[in-house]
Amino acid sequence: MPTKHLRFGNGFHVALANKRAQGATMVIAPGGSEGGPDNRHRGADQWLFVRLYSRKRDRTTGKRRNLGTFKTRAAAQKHERAVQFFKRGG
């Protein structure tokens, strides 16, 4: 089975494909959307992962730190609330 290191850039990118399947990544900015009501893929298996980044940028690299990848936005928000609880002396 082929493997590939995924790099998440803006937009939609096909990572792996064969005659019957396709693996792709799509990055949508916070508050953004993609497609419309006519953009449907009946019978297709699709997964959504939410990546949570720090609010502040690293002073040396200028990048935000990856705080984790979650299956839903609700799970990411629940994790963030728990982290903030303990940061404030829980």
Chimera marker file (.cmm) of the C-alpha trace (Angstrom):
<marker_set name="trace">
<marker id="1" x="0.000" y="0.000" z="0.000" r="1" g="1" b="0" radius="0.5"/>
<marker id="2" x="1.474" y="3.392" z="-0.922" r="1" g="1" b="0" radius="0.5"/>
<marker id="3" x="1.952" y="5.973" z="1.771" r="1" g="1" b="0" radius="0.5"/>
<marker id="4" x="2.404" y="9.700" z="1.516" r="1" g="1" b="0" radius="0.5"/>
<marker id="5" x="3.307" y="12.492" z="3.907" r="1" g="1" b="0" radius="0.5"/>
<marker id="6" x="0.476" y="15.021" z="3.601" r="1" g="1" b="0" radius="0.5"/>
<marker id="7" x="1.213" y="18.716" z="3.393" r="1" g="1" b="0" radius="0.5"/>
<marker id="8" x="-1.813" y="20.886" z="4.073" r="1" g="1" b="0" radius="0.5"/>
<marker id="9" x="-1.822" y="23.998" z="1.901" r="1" g="1" b="0" radius="0.5"/>
<marker id="10" x="-4.754" y="26.223" z="0.979" r="1" g="1" b="0" radius="0.5"/>
<marker id="11" x="-7.450" y="24.684" z="-1.205" r="1" g="1" b="0" radius="0.5"/>
<marker id="12" x="-8.106" y="21.166" z="-2.499" r="1" g="1" b="0" radius="0.5"/>
<marker id="13" x="-5.241" y="18.804" z="-3.385" r="1" g="1" b="0" radius="0.5"/>
<marker id="14" x="-5.423" y="15.155" z="-4.507" r="1" g="1" b="0" radius="0.5"/>
<marker id="15" x="-2.874" y="13.180" z="-2.492" r="1" g="1" b="0" radius="0.5"/>
<marker id="16" x="-3.400" y="9.618" z="-3.788" r="1" g="1" b="0" radius="0.5"/>
<marker id="17" x="-5.716" y="8.143" z="-6.413" r="1" g="1" b="0" radius="0.5"/>
<marker id="18" x="-6.471" y="4.961" z="-8.350" r="1" g="1" b="0" radius="0.5"/>
<marker id="19" x="-9.360" y="3.802" z="-10.582" r="1" g="1" b="0" radius="0.5"/>
<marker id="20" x="-11.826" y="3.433" z="-7.687" r="1" g="1" b="0" radius="0.5"/>
<marker id="21" x="-10.695" y="5.799" z="-4.950" r="1" g="1" b="0" radius="0.5"/>
<marker id="22" x="-9.174" y="9.161" z="-4.266" r="1" g="1" b="0" radius="0.5"/>
<marker id="23" x="-7.542" y="10.598" z="-1.175" r="1" g="1" b="0" radius="0.5"/>
<marker id="24" x="-7.347" y="14.364" z="-0.942" r="1" g="1" b="0" radius="0.5"/>
<marker id="25" x="-6.826" y="17.227" z="1.467" r="1" g="1" b="0" radius="0.5"/>
<marker id="26" x="-8.757" y="20.472" z="1.650" r="1" g="1" b="0" radius="0.5"/>
<marker id="27" x="-7.962" y="23.441" z="3.846" r="1" g="1" b="0" radius="0.5"/>
<marker id="28" x="-10.708" y="25.975" z="4.513" r="1" g="1" b="0" radius="0.5"/>
<marker id="29" x="-9.968" y="29.157" z="6.449" r="1" g="1" b="0" radius="0.5"/>
<marker id="30" x="-11.882" y="29.730" z="9.708" r="1" g="1" b="0" radius="0.5"/>
<marker id="31" x="-15.341" y="31.016" z="8.842" r="1" g="1" b="0" radius="0.5"/>
<marker id="32" x="-14.888" y="30.030" z="5.179" r="1" g="1" b="0" radius="0.5"/>
<marker id="33" x="-16.897" y="27.609" z="3.073" r="1" g="1" b="0" radius="0.5"/>
<marker id="34" x="-16.430" y="25.523" z="-0.049" r="1" g="1" b="0" radius="0.5"/>
<marker id="35" x="-18.876" y="24.348" z="-2.691" r="1" g="1" b="0" radius="0.5"/>
<marker id="36" x="-22.610" y="24.841" z="-2.709" r="1" g="1" b="0" radius="0.5"/>
<marker id="37" x="-25.827" y="22.854" z="-2.282" r="1" g="1" b="0" radius="0.5"/>
<marker id="38" x="-25.298" y="21.166" z="-5.664" r="1" g="1" b="0" radius="0.5"/>
<marker id="39" x="-21.847" y="19.849" z="-4.631" r="1" g="1" b="0" radius="0.5"/>
<marker id="40" x="-22.807" y="16.348" z="-3.418" r="1" g="1" b="0" radius="0.5"/>
<marker id="41" x="-20.984" y="13.036" z="-3.431" r="1" g="1" b="0" radius="0.5"/>
<marker id="42" x="-23.620" y="10.401" z="-2.700" r="1" g="1" b="0" radius="0.5"/>
<marker id="43" x="-22.236" y="7.069" z="-1.594" r="1" g="1" b="0" radius="0.5"/>
<marker id="44" x="-18.772" y="8.512" z="-0.935" r="1" g="1" b="0" radius="0.5"/>
<marker id="45" x="-16.981" y="8.039" z="2.358" r="1" g="1" b="0" radius="0.5"/>
<marker id="46" x="-15.672" y="11.345" z="3.626" r="1" g="1" b="0" radius="0.5"/>
<marker id="47" x="-13.847" y="12.246" z="6.825" r="1" g="1" b="0" radius="0.5"/>
<marker id="48" x="-13.339" y="15.598" z="8.460" r="1" g="1" b="0" radius="0.5"/>
<marker id="49" x="-10.447" y="16.380" z="10.768" r="1" g="1" b="0" radius="0.5"/>
<marker id="50" x="-10.077" y="19.695" z="12.565" r="1" g="1" b="0" radius="0.5"/>
<marker id="51" x="-6.556" y="20.909" z="13.355" r="1" g="1" b="0" radius="0.5"/>
<marker id="52" x="-6.238" y="23.303" z="16.282" r="1" g="1" b="0" radius="0.5"/>
<marker id="53" x="-3.432" y="25.886" z="16.282" r="1" g="1" b="0" radius="0.5"/>
<marker id="54" x="-2.184" y="28.193" z="19.036" r="1" g="1" b="0" radius="0.5"/>
<marker id="55" x="-3.404" y="31.788" z="19.011" r="1" g="1" b="0" radius="0.5"/>
<marker id="56" x="0.055" y="33.281" z="19.465" r="1" g="1" b="0" radius="0.5"/>
<marker id="57" x="2.877" y="32.906" z="16.959" r="1" g="1" b="0" radius="0.5"/>
<marker id="58" x="6.295" y="31.577" z="17.941" r="1" g="1" b="0" radius="0.5"/>
<marker id="59" x="8.727" y="34.499" z="18.208" r="1" g="1" b="0" radius="0.5"/>
<marker id="60" x="11.570" y="32.679" z="16.457" r="1" g="1" b="0" radius="0.5"/>
<marker id="61" x="9.723" y="30.900" z="13.617" r="1" g="1" b="0" radius="0.5"/>
<marker id="62" x="6.673" y="33.147" z="13.240" r="1" g="1" b="0" radius="0.5"/>
<marker id="63" x="4.439" y="30.050" z="13.009" r="1" g="1" b="0" radius="0.5"/>
<marker id="64" x="1.531" y="28.924" z="15.145" r="1" g="1" b="0" radius="0.5"/>
<marker id="65" x="2.004" y="25.695" z="17.134" r="1" g="1" b="0" radius="0.5"/>
<marker id="66" x="-0.148" y="22.670" z="16.228" r="1" g="1" b="0" radius="0.5"/>
<marker id="67" x="-2.163" y="21.808" z="19.348" r="1" g="1" b="0" radius="0.5"/>
<marker id="68" x="-3.761" y="18.660" z="17.972" r="1" g="1" b="0" radius="0.5"/>
<marker id="69" x="-5.979" y="17.160" z="15.295" r="1" g="1" b="0" radius="0.5"/>
<marker id="70" x="-9.565" y="16.236" z="16.152" r="1" g="1" b="0" radius="0.5"/>
<marker id="71" x="-12.425" y="14.464" z="14.383" r="1" g="1" b="0" radius="0.5"/>
<marker id="72" x="-14.925" y="17.264" z="14.986" r="1" g="1" b="0" radius="0.5"/>
<marker id="73" x="-14.865" y="20.975" z="15.726" r="1" g="1" b="0" radius="0.5"/>
<marker id="74" x="-16.799" y="20.281" z="18.935" r="1" g="1" b="0" radius="0.5"/>
<marker id="75" x="-14.027" y="17.919" z="20.104" r="1" g="1" b="0" radius="0.5"/>
<marker id="76" x="-11.402" y="20.573" z="19.341" r="1" g="1" b="0" radius="0.5"/>
<marker id="77" x="-13.349" y="23.200" z="21.289" r="1" g="1" b="0" radius="0.5"/>
<marker id="78" x="-13.862" y="20.810" z="24.229" r="1" g="1" b="0" radius="0.5"/>
<marker id="79" x="-10.106" y="20.161" z="24.317" r="1" g="1" b="0" radius="0.5"/>
<marker id="80" x="-9.371" y="23.897" z="24.211" r="1" g="1" b="0" radius="0.5"/>
<marker id="81" x="-11.775" y="24.571" z="27.129" r="1" g="1" b="0" radius="0.5"/>
<marker id="82" x="-10.071" y="21.844" z="29.188" r="1" g="1" b="0" radius="0.5"/>
<marker id="83" x="-6.627" y="23.257" z="28.445" r="1" g="1" b="0" radius="0.5"/>
<marker id="84" x="-7.720" y="26.788" z="29.402" r="1" g="1" b="0" radius="0.5"/>
<marker id="85" x="-9.283" y="25.440" z="32.626" r="1" g="1" b="0" radius="0.5"/>
<marker id="86" x="-5.983" y="23.900" z="33.732" r="1" g="1" b="0" radius="0.5"/>
<marker id="87" x="-3.928" y="26.890" z="32.573" r="1" g="1" b="0" radius="0.5"/>
<marker id="88" x="-5.974" y="29.096" z="34.898" r="1" g="1" b="0" radius="0.5"/>
<marker id="89" x="-5.250" y="26.908" z="37.920" r="1" g="1" b="0" radius="0.5"/>
<marker id="90" x="-8.222" y="24.524" z="37.490" r="1" g="1" b="0" radius="0.5"/>
<link id1="1" id2="2" r="1" g="1" b="0" radius="0.2"/>
<link id1="2" id2="3" r="1" g="1" b="0" radius="0.2"/>
<link id1="3" id2="4" r="1" g="1" b="0" radius="0.2"/>
<link id1="4" id2="5" r="1" g="1" b="0" radius="0.2"/>
<link id1="5" id2="6" r="1" g="1" b="0" radius="0.2"/>
<link id1="6" id2="7" r="1" g="1" b="0" radius="0.2"/>
<link id1="7" id2="8" r="1" g="1" b="0" radius="0.2"/>
<link id1="8" id2="9" r="1" g="1" b="0" radius="0.2"/>
<link id1="9" id2="10" r="1" g="1" b="0" radius="0.2"/>
<link id1="10" id2="11" r="1" g="1" b="0" radius="0.2"/>
<link id1="11" id2="12" r="1" g="1" b="0" radius="0.2"/>
<link id1="12" id2="13" r="1" g="1" b="0" radius="0.2"/>
<link id1="13" id2="14" r="1" g="1" b="0" radius="0.2"/>
<link id1="14" id2="15" r="1" g="1" b="0" radius="0.2"/>
<link id1="15" id2="16" r="1" g="1" b="0" radius="0.2"/>
<link id1="16" id2="17" r="1" g="1" b="0" radius="0.2"/>
<link id1="17" id2="18" r="1" g="1" b="0" radius="0.2"/>
<link id1="18" id2="19" r="1" g="1" b="0" radius="0.2"/>
<link id1="19" id2="20" r="1" g="1" b="0" radius="0.2"/>
<link id1="20" id2="21" r="1" g="1" b="0" radius="0.2"/>
<link id1="21" id2="22" r="1" g="1" b="0" radius="0.2"/>
<link id1="22" id2="23" r="1" g="1" b="0" radius="0.2"/>
<link id1="23" id2="24" r="1" g="1" b="0" radius="0.2"/>
<link id1="24" id2="25" r="1" g="1" b="0" radius="0.2"/>
<link id1="25" id2="26" r="1" g="1" b="0" radius="0.2"/>
<link id1="26" id2="27" r="1" g="1" b="0" radius="0.2"/>
<link id1="27" id2="28" r="1" g="1" b="0" radius="0.2"/>
<link id1="28" id2="29" r="1" g="1" b="0" radius="0.2"/>
<link id1="29" id2="30" r="1" g="1" b="0" radius="0.2"/>
<link id1="30" id2="31" r="1" g="1" b="0" radius="0.2"/>
<link id1="31" id2="32" r="1" g="1" b="0" radius="0.2"/>
<link id1="32" id2="33" r="1" g="1" b="0" radius="0.2"/>
<link id1="33" id2="34" r="1" g="1" b="0" radius="0.2"/>
<link id1="34" id2="35" r="1" g="1" b="0" radius="0.2"/>
<link id1="35" id2="36" r="1" g="1" b="0" radius="0.2"/>
<link id1="36" id2="37" r="1" g="1" b="0" radius="0.2"/>
<link id1="37" id2="38" r="1" g="1" b="0" radius="0.2"/>
<link id1="38" id2="39" r="1" g="1" b="0" radius="0.2"/>
<link id1="39" id2="40" r="1" g="1" b="0" radius="0.2"/>
<link id1="40" id2="41" r="1" g="1" b="0" radius="0.2"/>
<link id1="41" id2="42" r="1" g="1" b="0" radius="0.2"/>
<link id1="42" id2="43" r="1" g="1" b="0" radius="0.2"/>
<link id1="43" id2="44" r="1" g="1" b="0" radius="0.2"/>
<link id1="44" id2="45" r="1" g="1" b="0" radius="0.2"/>
<link id1="45" id2="46" r="1" g="1" b="0" radius="0.2"/>
<link id1="46" id2="47" r="1" g="1" b="0" radius="0.2"/>
<link id1="47" id2="48" r="1" g="1" b="0" radius="0.2"/>
<link id1="48" id2="49" r="1" g="1" b="0" radius="0.2"/>
<link id1="49" id2="50" r="1" g="1" b="0" radius="0.2"/>
<link id1="50" id2="51" r="1" g="1" b="0" radius="0.2"/>
<link id1="51" id2="52" r="1" g="1" b="0" radius="0.2"/>
<link id1="52" id2="53" r="1" g="1" b="0" radius="0.2"/>
<link id1="53" id2="54" r="1" g="1" b="0" radius="0.2"/>
<link id1="54" id2="55" r="1" g="1" b="0" radius="0.2"/>
<link id1="55" id2="56" r="1" g="1" b="0" radius="0.2"/>
<link id1="56" id2="57" r="1" g="1" b="0" radius="0.2"/>
<link id1="57" id2="58" r="1" g="1" b="0" radius="0.2"/>
<link id1="58" id2="59" r="1" g="1" b="0" radius="0.2"/>
<link id1="59" id2="60" r="1" g="1" b="0" radius="0.2"/>
<link id1="60" id2="61" r="1" g="1" b="0" radius="0.2"/>
<link id1="61" id2="62" r="1" g="1" b="0" radius="0.2"/>
<link id1="62" id2="63" r="1" g="1" b="0" radius="0.2"/>
<link id1="63" id2="64" r="1" g="1" b="0" radius="0.2"/>
<link id1="64" id2="65" r="1" g="1" b="0" radius="0.2"/>
<link id1="65" id2="66" r="1" g="1" b="0" radius="0.2"/>
<link id1="66" id2="67" r="1" g="1" b="0" radius="0.2"/>
<link id1="67" id2="68" r="1" g="1" b="0" radius="0.2"/>
<link id1="68" id2="69" r="1" g="1" b="0" radius="0.2"/>
<link id1="69" id2="70" r="1" g="1" b="0" radius="0.2"/>
<link id1="70" id2="71" r="1" g="1" b="0" radius="0.2"/>
<link id1="71" id2="72" r="1" g="1" b="0" radius="0.2"/>
<link id1="72" id2="73" r="1" g="1" b="0" radius="0.2"/>
<link id1="73" id2="74" r="1" g="1" b="0" radius="0.2"/>
<link id1="74" id2="75" r="1" g="1" b="0" radius="0.2"/>
<link id1="75" id2="76" r="1" g="1" b="0" radius="0.2"/>
<link id1="76" id2="77" r="1" g="1" b="0" radius="0.2"/>
<link id1="77" id2="78" r="1" g="1" b="0" radius="0.2"/>
<link id1="78" id2="79" r="1" g="1" b="0" radius="0.2"/>
<link id1="79" id2="80" r="1" g="1" b="0" radius="0.2"/>
<link id1="80" id2="81" r="1" g="1" b="0" radius="0.2"/>
<link id1="81" id2="82" r="1" g="1" b="0" radius="0.2"/>
<link id1="82" id2="83" r="1" g="1" b="0" radius="0.2"/>
<link id1="83" id2="84" r="1" g="1" b="0" radius="0.2"/>
<link id1="84" id2="85" r="1" g="1" b="0" radius="0.2"/>
<link id1="85" id2="86" r="1" g="1" b="0" radius="0.2"/>
<link id1="86" id2="87" r="1" g="1" b="0" radius="0.2"/>
<link id1="87" id2="88" r="1" g="1" b="0" radius="0.2"/>
<link id1="88" id2="89" r="1" g="1" b="0" radius="0.2"/>
<link id1="89" id2="90" r="1" g="1" b="0" radius="0.2"/>
</marker_set>
